[in-house]
């Protein structure tokens, strides 16, 4: 409820229907509200806290649980109570609370969810997911003082969201698992949730749970939290303080990131760059497990009581990283700086590429009182209608990245891209000698030195988008296609490669991109038309597994994107007049084809991006 310094309105009293208009300061308004608040407080025990009173939280531990909060008091006015009229009076306050609650009896929204099938089969009856949802909400309310009730109480507005056990993709009709729905109308900028950091999984909580001697100060966030996840789910089980949160976390087969797929399912992605990234991630996860946990000098061997071998298996390690990759949030505004965290309740919100909402952290309290604690916060980035699913953004991610780490891809993704391999070998004397018919490039050694100075390799992957390709790719190719006529005696370091060097050079550059795109398209064993026919036959398509259906959609969208890129390139070449005679290609090898003496690329553009995210896997 927002308060105005000045407002005029009419109010009815129980004694007479007279209209009054007045101006009062916020202090007078607050003073007028106190008698009613005190009178109503006698009807409930214990008395409600003042709205501006600071909260004090204790660190969550099994031996120090918070007392259960009493049920929220209904904002309805007691019968027979005469309400004072006028601006800022108690009648207006009660009316505002009723309007904030949507005017519904508690439980009305959940009944509507049952009717719409959003609580799972049998309208939620006997649904273990619904039971797990209730336990999570109760745990958050009791241990974190998180207000999630549907009704209003003094100092608390109704919580604007509710958990749906079943959500579906609006385009593909595939299951999206749990999600959060708007209970009523939500306005742009409304506060959607507050979760205390005490309830989150972080590196700090992991070291507290498993010991600073085992998880040392410099341990990676992902590795530390993975160890705690296994500890809470498999070692402590129902005795874990976090058991209600663990209870809503899905199993691996409910998420299905590609690094957990079988070889049979991965075969449906043949030709897609995501296969190489998947294989790399699988290998690196195994190496991280062996180095930290399961090896001869790992945690199982050093601390067998805290890291029992029967629970710290590689299969459970994969489950932990499935949770981390698909649910962990990087909080950037913490007092200690940026940290990774798994945030209960907040991680139920699904992704939309068109959302501008991001979860972050702040110091808890209000503008007047700060507690020193921290909390996770989320605000609505747009308005939502009742029953509409609330979304956040996981970041500007391609479908390959979403499929690899989150287990789904989007049909409409403005950030979708396909990695295209650009392989250029400077024609040094050694390369020319090893390849019959290849002439030496007099600028070859200078190109090699320049690439080393800017941290580029000779074979690189660049992401191509539906409507553009990166400037970095053009800069790279303009350098690699330079010949002595282009340089006119100047060193390569003096050129601005963000600009066209010469018509011949630019023609060679664009034709190189065309060749690279065609090469990538040729890696797929099926055509885009073949995939479209499979999807169109709905009966046969539904016979495929979820992973296989995702793979067919993904590879089709990659081919469509490459086709659009190719068409745009060819049009650009024609419009610039770069397809005429006399514009011969400059020096350079066949793209994607490795000549003798060349070294294959070591990491893809997707792997480059994951490395920058700070993942514990050394994707090189």
C-alpha positions as CSV (number, residue, x, y, z in Angstrom):
1,X,0.0,0.0,0.0
2,X,1.5,3.3,-1.0
3,X,0.8,6.3,1.2
4,X,0.1,9.8,-0.1
5,X,1.0,13.0,1.7
6,X,-2.2,14.7,0.5
7,X,-5.3,13.1,-0.9
8,X,-9.0,14.0,-0.9
9,X,-11.9,11.5,-0.9
10,X,-15.3,10.7,0.7
11,X,-15.9,8.2,3.4
12,X,-19.0,6.9,5.0
13,X,-19.4,6.6,8.8
14,X,-21.7,4.2,10.6
15,X,-23.6,7.2,12.2
16,X,-24.3,9.4,9.2
17,X,-23.7,9.4,5.5
18,X,-21.8,12.6,5.3
19,X,-18.9,13.4,3.1
20,X,-15.8,15.0,4.5
21,X,-12.7,16.2,2.9
22,X,-9.5,16.9,4.8
23,X,-5.7,17.2,4.5
24,X,-3.5,15.4,7.0
25,X,0.2,14.8,7.3
26,X,1.5,11.2,7.3
27,X,2.1,11.6,11.0
28,X,-1.5,12.5,11.7
29,X,-2.6,9.5,9.5
30,X,-0.4,7.1,11.4
31,X,-1.8,8.5,14.7
32,X,-5.4,8.0,13.6
33,X,-4.7,4.4,12.7
34,X,-3.2,3.4,16.0
35,X,-6.5,3.1,18.0
36,X,-8.0,0.7,15.5
37,X,-4.8,-1.3,15.3
38,X,-4.7,-1.6,19.1
39,X,-8.4,-2.5,19.3
40,X,-8.1,-5.3,16.7
41,X,-4.9,-6.6,18.3
42,X,-7.0,-7.7,21.3
43,X,-8.8,-10.2,19.1
44,X,-5.7,-12.1,18.2
45,X,-2.8,-13.5,20.1
46,X,0.1,-12.7,19.9
47,X,-0.3,-9.0,18.9
48,X,1.0,-8.3,15.4
49,X,4.3,-6.5,15.1
50,X,4.4,-3.0,13.8
51,X,5.1,-2.8,10.1
52,X,8.3,-0.8,10.5
53,X,9.8,-3.0,13.3
54,X,13.1,-4.5,12.1
55,X,13.4,-8.3,11.8
56,X,16.1,-10.2,13.6
57,X,17.1,-13.6,12.1
58,X,19.2,-16.3,13.6
59,X,21.3,-18.5,11.4
60,X,19.3,-21.6,10.6
61,X,20.4,-24.8,12.4
62,X,18.6,-27.8,13.6
63,X,19.1,-26.8,17.2
64,X,17.9,-23.2,16.7
65,X,14.6,-23.3,14.9
66,X,12.4,-20.2,14.7
67,X,8.9,-20.5,16.3
68,X,6.0,-21.0,14.0
69,X,4.3,-17.8,13.0
70,X,0.6,-17.5,13.8
71,X,-1.9,-17.5,11.0
72,X,-2.4,-14.1,9.5
73,X,-5.3,-12.1,10.9
74,X,-8.0,-11.4,8.4
75,X,-8.1,-7.7,7.3
76,X,-11.9,-7.6,7.5
77,X,-13.3,-5.1,10.0
78,X,-14.9,-6.6,13.1
79,X,-18.6,-6.6,13.0
80,X,-20.3,-3.8,15.0
81,X,-17.2,-1.7,15.0
82,X,-17.8,1.9,14.1
83,X,-15.2,3.0,11.5
84,X,-13.9,6.5,11.5
85,X,-14.2,8.3,8.1
86,X,-12.1,10.9,6.5
87,X,-8.8,10.9,4.7
88,X,-6.3,8.3,5.9
89,X,-8.8,6.8,8.3
90,X,-9.0,3.2,9.4
91,X,-11.9,2.4,6.9
92,X,-9.7,3.4,4.0
93,X,-6.8,1.3,5.3
94,X,-9.0,-1.8,5.8
95,X,-10.5,-1.2,2.3
96,X,-7.0,-1.0,0.8
97,X,-6.0,-4.3,2.5
98,X,-9.0,-6.0,1.2
99,X,-8.3,-4.8,-2.3
100,X,-4.7,-5.9,-2.0
101,X,-5.9,-9.3,-1.1
102,X,-8.0,-9.4,-4.3
103,X,-11.2,-9.7,-2.3
104,X,-10.9,-13.4,-2.2
105,X,-11.3,-15.8,0.7
106,X,-8.0,-17.6,1.5
107,X,-7.7,-20.7,-0.6
108,X,-9.7,-19.4,-3.5
109,X,-6.7,-19.1,-5.8
110,X,-5.6,-22.7,-5.1
111,X,-9.1,-23.9,-5.9
112,X,-8.9,-22.1,-9.2
113,X,-5.5,-23.7,-9.9
114,X,-7.0,-27.2,-9.2
115,X,-9.7,-26.5,-11.8
116,X,-7.1,-25.5,-14.4
117,X,-5.0,-28.6,-13.7
118,X,-2.1,-26.6,-12.4
119,X,-1.7,-28.8,-9.3
120,X,-1.0,-32.0,-11.2
121,X,-3.2,-35.0,-11.8
122,X,-6.3,-35.7,-9.7
123,X,-6.4,-31.9,-9.0
124,X,-3.6,-32.2,-6.5
125,X,-5.1,-35.1,-4.4
126,X,-2.4,-37.4,-3.3
127,X,0.1,-35.5,-5.4
128,X,3.6,-35.8,-3.7
129,X,4.7,-32.6,-5.5
130,X,1.8,-30.7,-3.8
131,X,2.8,-32.1,-0.4
132,X,6.5,-31.1,-1.1
133,X,5.3,-27.6,-2.0
134,X,3.4,-27.2,1.3
135,X,6.4,-28.3,3.3
136,X,8.7,-25.9,1.5
137,X,6.3,-23.0,2.2
138,X,5.9,-23.9,5.8
139,X,9.7,-24.2,6.2
140,X,10.3,-20.8,4.6
141,X,7.6,-19.2,6.9
142,X,8.9,-20.8,10.1
143,X,12.7,-20.7,9.5
144,X,13.0,-17.6,7.4
145,X,10.0,-15.5,8.4
146,X,9.1,-15.4,4.7
147,X,5.5,-14.2,4.3
148,X,3.9,-16.4,1.5
149,X,0.2,-16.3,2.6
150,X,-2.6,-15.5,0.2
151,X,-4.3,-13.1,2.6
152,X,-3.2,-9.8,4.0
153,X,-2.1,-9.1,7.6
154,X,-1.1,-6.0,9.4
155,X,2.2,-4.8,7.9
156,X,2.2,-7.5,5.2
157,X,0.6,-7.5,1.8
158,X,-0.6,-10.8,0.3
159,X,2.2,-12.8,-1.4
160,X,1.7,-12.2,-5.1
161,X,2.7,-15.7,-6.4
162,X,1.7,-19.3,-5.9
163,X,3.5,-22.6,-6.9
164,X,2.2,-24.5,-9.8
165,X,3.3,-28.2,-9.9
166,X,2.8,-28.4,-13.6
167,X,3.7,-25.8,-16.3
168,X,4.0,-26.3,-20.0
169,X,5.8,-24.5,-22.9
170,X,3.2,-22.5,-24.7
171,X,4.5,-23.3,-28.1
172,X,5.7,-26.9,-27.9
173,X,3.3,-28.0,-25.2
174,X,6.2,-29.8,-23.5
175,X,6.3,-30.0,-19.7
176,X,8.3,-27.2,-17.9
177,X,8.0,-28.7,-14.4
178,X,7.2,-26.4,-11.5
179,X,6.7,-22.7,-11.9
180,X,5.3,-19.6,-10.1
181,X,2.0,-18.0,-11.1
182,X,0.6,-14.6,-10.3
183,X,-2.2,-14.8,-7.7
184,X,-3.7,-11.6,-8.9
185,X,-2.8,-8.6,-10.9
186,X,0.9,-7.7,-10.6
187,X,2.2,-4.3,-11.5
188,X,5.6,-3.4,-13.1
189,X,8.0,-2.8,-10.2
190,X,6.1,-4.8,-7.6
191,X,8.2,-6.7,-5.1
192,X,7.7,-10.4,-5.8
193,X,9.8,-12.2,-3.2
194,X,12.3,-11.8,-0.4
195,X,14.4,-14.8,0.8
196,X,17.0,-14.5,3.6
197,X,20.5,-15.5,2.6
198,X,20.5,-17.7,5.7
199,X,18.3,-20.2,3.9
200,X,20.4,-20.4,0.7
201,X,23.1,-22.8,-0.3
202,X,26.4,-20.9,-0.7
203,X,30.1,-21.7,-0.4
204,X,29.9,-20.3,3.1
205,X,27.1,-22.7,4.1
206,X,28.9,-25.6,2.5
207,X,32.1,-24.9,4.5
208,X,30.0,-24.5,7.7
209,X,28.3,-27.8,7.1
210,X,31.3,-29.9,6.0
211,X,34.2,-28.2,7.7
212,X,36.7,-25.6,6.7
213,X,39.5,-28.2,6.8
214,X,37.7,-30.2,4.1
215,X,36.5,-27.4,1.9
216,X,39.3,-24.9,2.1
217,X,39.0,-21.1,1.6
218,X,39.7,-20.9,-2.1
219,X,37.4,-23.7,-3.2
220,X,35.2,-22.9,-6.2
221,X,31.6,-22.0,-5.5
222,X,30.2,-24.8,-7.7
223,X,32.4,-27.5,-6.1
224,X,31.6,-26.5,-2.6
225,X,27.8,-26.3,-3.1
226,X,27.9,-29.6,-5.0
227,X,29.4,-31.3,-1.9
228,X,26.8,-29.8,0.4
229,X,23.9,-30.8,-1.9
230,X,25.0,-34.4,-1.7
231,X,25.5,-34.1,2.1
232,X,22.0,-32.7,2.7
233,X,20.1,-35.1,0.3
234,X,21.9,-38.4,0.6
235,X,23.9,-38.3,3.9
236,X,21.4,-36.5,6.2
237,X,18.2,-37.2,4.2
238,X,15.1,-36.4,6.2
239,X,17.2,-35.2,9.1
240,X,18.6,-32.3,7.1
241,X,17.6,-28.8,8.1
242,X,17.2,-28.2,4.3
243,X,15.0,-31.3,3.8
244,X,11.9,-29.3,2.7
245,X,14.0,-27.5,0.1
246,X,15.7,-30.7,-1.1
247,X,12.2,-32.2,-1.4
248,X,11.2,-29.9,-4.3
249,X,14.5,-30.3,-6.2
250,X,14.0,-32.5,-9.3
251,X,15.8,-35.7,-10.3
252,X,18.2,-35.7,-13.2
253,X,15.6,-37.2,-15.6
254,X,13.2,-34.4,-14.8
255,X,15.8,-31.8,-16.0
256,X,17.6,-33.7,-18.8
257,X,20.6,-31.5,-19.7
258,X,22.5,-32.9,-22.6
259,X,25.5,-33.8,-20.4
260,X,23.3,-36.5,-18.8
261,X,21.9,-37.9,-22.1
262,X,22.6,-41.4,-23.4
263,X,24.7,-41.9,-26.5
264,X,21.4,-43.0,-28.3
265,X,19.8,-39.6,-27.5
266,X,23.0,-37.6,-28.4
267,X,23.0,-39.3,-31.8
268,X,19.9,-37.3,-32.6
269,X,22.1,-34.1,-32.3
270,X,24.7,-35.3,-34.8
271,X,26.2,-32.3,-36.6
272,X,25.3,-29.8,-33.9
273,X,28.1,-28.0,-32.1
274,X,26.4,-28.8,-28.8
275,X,27.6,-32.4,-29.1
276,X,31.3,-31.4,-28.7
277,X,30.5,-29.2,-25.8
278,X,28.5,-32.0,-24.2
279,X,31.3,-34.5,-24.5
280,X,33.8,-31.9,-23.1
281,X,31.6,-31.2,-20.1
282,X,31.1,-34.9,-19.4
283,X,34.8,-35.5,-19.4
284,X,35.6,-32.4,-17.2
285,X,32.9,-33.3,-14.6
286,X,34.5,-36.7,-14.3
287,X,37.9,-35.2,-13.9
288,X,36.7,-32.7,-11.2
289,X,35.1,-35.6,-9.3
290,X,38.2,-37.7,-9.4
291,X,40.4,-34.7,-8.4
292,X,38.3,-33.4,-5.5
293,X,36.2,-36.3,-4.2
294,X,36.9,-39.8,-5.5
295,X,40.6,-39.9,-6.1
296,X,43.3,-41.4,-4.0
297,X,43.8,-38.1,-2.3
298,X,40.2,-37.0,-2.4
299,X,37.7,-36.1,0.3
300,X,36.4,-39.6,0.6
301,X,39.8,-40.9,1.5
302,X,40.7,-38.0,3.8
303,X,37.4,-37.6,5.6
304,X,35.4,-40.8,5.3
305,X,33.0,-40.0,8.1
306,X,31.9,-36.7,6.5
307,X,32.2,-37.9,2.9
308,X,31.0,-41.6,2.9
309,X,31.8,-43.4,-0.3
310,X,28.3,-44.9,-0.6
311,X,26.8,-41.4,-0.9
312,X,29.5,-39.4,-2.7
313,X,29.2,-41.4,-5.9
314,X,29.8,-40.0,-9.4
315,X,26.0,-40.4,-10.1
316,X,25.2,-38.2,-7.1
317,X,27.9,-35.8,-8.3
318,X,26.1,-35.5,-11.6
319,X,22.8,-34.9,-9.9
320,X,24.3,-32.1,-7.8
321,X,25.7,-30.4,-10.9
322,X,22.4,-30.8,-12.7
323,X,20.9,-28.8,-9.9
324,X,23.6,-26.2,-9.9
325,X,23.8,-25.6,-13.7
326,X,20.0,-25.4,-14.0
327,X,19.1,-23.5,-10.7
328,X,22.0,-21.7,-9.2
329,X,22.0,-17.9,-9.3
330,X,24.9,-15.5,-9.4
331,X,24.2,-12.7,-6.9
332,X,26.2,-9.6,-7.7
333,X,25.3,-7.2,-4.9
334,X,26.4,-9.0,-1.8
335,X,28.5,-7.3,0.8
336,X,31.4,-9.8,0.1
337,X,31.0,-9.3,-3.7
338,X,29.7,-11.7,-6.3
339,X,28.7,-15.2,-5.1
340,X,26.9,-18.2,-6.4
341,X,23.8,-19.3,-4.5
342,X,20.9,-21.8,-4.7
343,X,17.9,-19.8,-3.5
344,X,14.9,-21.8,-2.2
345,X,11.5,-20.8,-3.9
346,X,13.2,-18.3,-6.2
347,X,14.7,-21.1,-8.3
348,X,11.2,-22.3,-9.1
349,X,10.7,-19.4,-11.6
350,X,11.1,-20.4,-15.2
351,X,13.1,-18.6,-17.9
352,X,11.9,-16.3,-20.7
353,X,14.3,-14.8,-23.2
354,X,12.0,-11.7,-23.2
355,X,12.1,-11.1,-19.5
356,X,14.1,-8.3,-18.0
357,X,13.8,-9.5,-14.4
358,X,16.9,-10.7,-12.6
359,X,17.3,-12.0,-9.1
360,X,19.8,-10.2,-6.9
361,X,20.6,-9.5,-3.2
362,X,20.5,-6.5,-0.9
363,X,20.8,-5.7,2.8
364,X,17.5,-6.6,4.6
365,X,15.4,-4.1,6.5
366,X,13.8,-0.9,5.3
367,X,14.9,2.6,4.6
368,X,15.1,3.4,8.3
369,X,16.3,0.2,9.9
370,X,18.9,-2.1,8.5
371,X,19.5,-5.5,10.2
372,X,22.9,-6.2,8.8
373,X,21.6,-9.4,7.3
374,X,21.2,-9.9,3.5
375,X,18.3,-11.2,1.5
376,X,17.5,-12.2,-2.1
377,X,15.1,-9.9,-3.8
378,X,13.1,-9.9,-7.1
379,X,10.9,-7.2,-8.6
380,X,8.5,-7.6,-11.5
381,X,9.8,-6.3,-14.8
382,X,6.3,-5.9,-16.2
383,X,2.6,-6.4,-15.3
384,X,1.1,-9.8,-14.9
385,X,-2.5,-10.9,-15.1
386,X,-4.0,-13.4,-12.6
387,X,-3.0,-17.0,-13.3
388,X,-0.2,-15.8,-15.7
389,X,3.2,-17.5,-15.2
390,X,5.9,-15.2,-13.8
391,X,9.3,-15.3,-15.6
392,X,12.8,-14.2,-15.0
393,X,15.8,-14.1,-17.3
394,X,18.6,-16.7,-16.9
395,X,20.7,-14.5,-19.1
396,X,21.2,-14.0,-22.9
397,X,21.6,-17.7,-23.7
398,X,21.6,-19.6,-26.9
399,X,19.6,-22.8,-27.3
400,X,22.8,-24.8,-27.3
401,X,23.6,-23.4,-23.9
402,X,20.1,-23.9,-22.6
403,X,20.0,-27.5,-23.8
404,X,23.5,-28.3,-22.4
405,X,22.9,-26.9,-18.9
406,X,19.1,-26.6,-18.4
407,X,17.7,-29.4,-20.5
408,X,15.4,-27.3,-22.7
409,X,15.5,-25.1,-25.8
410,X,13.2,-22.3,-26.9
411,X,11.3,-22.1,-30.2
412,X,11.5,-18.3,-30.1
413,X,14.9,-17.2,-28.8
414,X,16.4,-13.9,-30.0
415,X,19.7,-15.0,-28.6
416,X,19.9,-18.3,-30.4
417,X,23.2,-18.8,-32.3
418,X,25.2,-21.6,-34.0
419,X,28.9,-21.9,-33.6
420,X,30.7,-21.7,-37.0
421,X,34.2,-22.9,-37.3
422,X,36.7,-20.5,-39.0
423,X,40.0,-22.3,-39.7
424,X,42.7,-20.3,-41.4
425,X,46.3,-21.4,-41.6
426,X,48.9,-18.8,-42.3
427,X,50.9,-20.2,-45.2
428,X,54.3,-20.3,-43.5
429,X,57.2,-21.9,-45.3
430,X,56.7,-25.1,-43.2
431,X,53.0,-25.3,-44.2
432,X,53.7,-24.6,-47.8
433,X,56.4,-27.4,-47.8
434,X,54.0,-29.9,-46.2
435,X,51.1,-29.2,-48.7
436,X,51.6,-29.7,-52.4
437,X,50.4,-26.8,-54.4
438,X,50.3,-24.3,-51.5
439,X,52.3,-21.2,-51.9
440,X,54.0,-19.4,-49.0
441,X,52.4,-16.2,-47.7
442,X,55.0,-13.6,-47.1
443,X,52.9,-12.2,-44.2
444,X,52.4,-15.6,-42.6
445,X,54.8,-15.2,-39.7
446,X,53.7,-11.7,-39.0
447,X,50.1,-12.9,-38.8
448,X,51.0,-15.7,-36.4
449,X,52.8,-13.2,-34.1
450,X,49.8,-10.8,-34.3
451,X,47.3,-13.6,-33.4
452,X,49.4,-14.5,-30.4
453,X,49.6,-10.9,-29.2
454,X,45.7,-10.6,-29.2
455,X,45.1,-14.1,-27.8
456,X,43.6,-15.7,-30.9
457,X,44.2,-19.1,-32.3
458,X,44.4,-20.1,-36.0
459,X,41.2,-22.1,-35.8
460,X,38.3,-20.4,-33.9
461,X,34.6,-20.8,-33.4
462,X,32.3,-17.8,-33.7
463,X,28.6,-17.7,-32.9
464,X,26.4,-16.7,-35.8
465,X,22.9,-15.3,-35.1
466,X,19.8,-15.2,-37.2
467,X,20.3,-11.5,-38.1
468,X,24.0,-10.9,-37.6
469,X,27.4,-12.4,-37.1
470,X,30.0,-11.1,-34.7
471,X,32.3,-8.2,-35.6
472,X,35.2,-10.2,-34.1
473,X,34.8,-12.8,-36.9
474,X,35.1,-10.1,-39.6
475,X,38.1,-8.6,-37.8
476,X,39.8,-11.9,-37.5
477,X,39.2,-12.8,-41.2
478,X,40.3,-9.4,-42.5
479,X,43.6,-9.9,-40.8
480,X,44.0,-13.5,-42.0
481,X,43.1,-12.5,-45.6
482,X,45.6,-9.6,-45.8
483,X,48.2,-9.7,-48.6
484,X,51.2,-7.5,-49.4
485,X,49.0,-5.4,-51.8
486,X,46.7,-4.6,-48.9
487,X,49.5,-3.6,-46.4
488,X,51.4,-1.4,-48.8
489,X,54.4,-1.8,-46.6
490,X,52.7,-1.0,-43.3
491,X,52.9,-3.5,-40.4
492,X,49.7,-5.4,-39.7
493,X,49.4,-3.9,-36.2
494,X,48.7,-0.5,-37.7
495,X,45.4,-1.4,-39.4
496,X,41.9,-1.0,-38.0
497,X,40.3,-4.3,-38.7
498,X,36.8,-3.1,-37.7
499,X,36.7,-1.4,-41.1
500,X,36.9,-2.7,-44.6
501,X,40.6,-3.0,-45.7
502,X,40.0,-3.3,-49.5
503,X,37.3,-4.6,-51.9
504,X,39.3,-7.7,-52.6
505,X,40.0,-8.4,-48.9
506,X,36.3,-7.9,-48.0
507,X,35.2,-10.2,-50.8
508,X,37.6,-12.9,-49.5
509,X,36.3,-12.3,-45.9
510,X,32.6,-12.7,-46.8
511,X,33.2,-15.7,-49.1
512,X,35.1,-17.3,-46.2
513,X,32.1,-16.9,-43.9
514,X,29.9,-18.4,-46.6
515,X,32.2,-21.4,-46.9
516,X,32.2,-21.8,-43.1
517,X,28.4,-21.7,-42.9
518,X,28.1,-24.2,-45.7
519,X,30.6,-26.5,-44.1
520,X,28.7,-26.4,-40.8
521,X,25.4,-27.2,-42.6
522,X,27.1,-30.1,-44.3
523,X,27.8,-31.7,-40.9
524,X,24.1,-32.5,-40.3
525,X,23.1,-35.9,-41.7
526,X,19.5,-34.7,-42.3
527,X,18.1,-31.6,-44.0
528,X,15.9,-29.0,-42.4
529,X,13.0,-30.3,-44.5
530,X,13.6,-33.8,-43.1
531,X,13.3,-32.5,-39.5
532,X,10.2,-30.5,-40.4
533,X,8.5,-33.6,-41.7
534,X,9.3,-35.5,-38.5
535,X,7.8,-32.7,-36.4
536,X,4.7,-32.4,-38.6
537,X,3.8,-36.1,-38.1
538,X,2.6,-35.5,-34.6
539,X,1.8,-39.2,-33.9
540,X,5.2,-40.4,-34.8
541,X,6.9,-37.4,-33.2
542,X,5.3,-38.2,-29.8
543,X,6.7,-41.7,-30.0
544,X,10.2,-40.2,-29.6
545,X,11.5,-39.6,-26.1
546,X,11.6,-36.1,-24.6
547,X,15.3,-35.8,-25.2
548,X,14.9,-36.9,-28.8
549,X,12.1,-34.5,-29.5
550,X,14.2,-31.7,-28.1
551,X,17.1,-32.8,-30.3
552,X,15.0,-32.8,-33.5
553,X,13.7,-29.3,-32.7
554,X,17.1,-28.0,-31.8
555,X,18.9,-29.3,-34.9
556,X,16.1,-28.0,-37.1
557,X,16.3,-24.5,-35.6
558,X,20.1,-24.5,-36.0
559,X,19.7,-25.3,-39.7
560,X,17.1,-22.6,-40.2
561,X,19.4,-20.1,-38.6
562,X,22.3,-21.1,-40.8
563,X,20.1,-20.8,-43.9
564,X,19.1,-17.3,-43.0
565,X,22.7,-16.4,-42.3
566,X,23.8,-17.8,-45.6
567,X,21.0,-15.9,-47.5
568,X,22.0,-12.6,-45.7
569,X,25.7,-13.1,-46.6
570,X,25.0,-13.8,-50.3
571,X,22.7,-10.7,-50.5
572,X,25.4,-8.6,-48.8
573,X,28.0,-9.8,-51.3
574,X,25.8,-8.9,-54.2
575,X,24.7,-5.5,-52.8
576,X,28.4,-4.5,-52.3
577,X,29.4,-5.6,-55.7
578,X,31.9,-8.1,-54.3
579,X,30.9,-10.9,-56.5
580,X,32.5,-9.5,-59.7
581,X,35.5,-10.8,-61.5
582,X,38.9,-9.8,-60.5
583,X,38.2,-10.0,-56.7
584,X,40.3,-13.1,-56.1
585,X,40.6,-14.6,-52.7
586,X,43.5,-13.6,-50.6
587,X,45.8,-16.1,-48.9
588,X,44.1,-18.7,-46.6
589,X,43.3,-22.4,-46.3
590,X,40.0,-24.1,-47.0
591,X,37.8,-23.3,-44.0
592,X,37.1,-26.2,-41.7
593,X,39.6,-28.4,-43.5
594,X,42.8,-28.9,-41.5
595,X,46.0,-28.9,-43.5
596,X,49.1,-30.7,-42.5
597,X,50.9,-28.8,-39.8
598,X,47.7,-27.2,-38.5
599,X,46.3,-27.7,-35.0
600,X,42.5,-28.3,-34.5
601,X,40.6,-25.9,-32.3
602,X,40.7,-26.6,-28.6
603,X,37.4,-25.0,-27.5
604,X,34.2,-23.8,-29.0
605,X,32.5,-20.5,-28.7
606,X,30.1,-22.1,-26.3
607,X,32.9,-23.5,-24.2
608,X,34.5,-20.1,-24.2
609,X,31.3,-18.6,-22.7
610,X,31.0,-21.3,-20.1
611,X,34.6,-20.7,-19.0
612,X,33.8,-17.0,-18.5
613,X,30.9,-18.0,-16.3
614,X,33.4,-19.4,-13.7
615,X,32.3,-23.0,-14.0
616,X,34.7,-25.4,-12.2
617,X,35.3,-27.3,-15.4
618,X,38.4,-26.3,-17.3
619,X,36.8,-26.2,-20.8
620,X,39.9,-25.8,-22.9
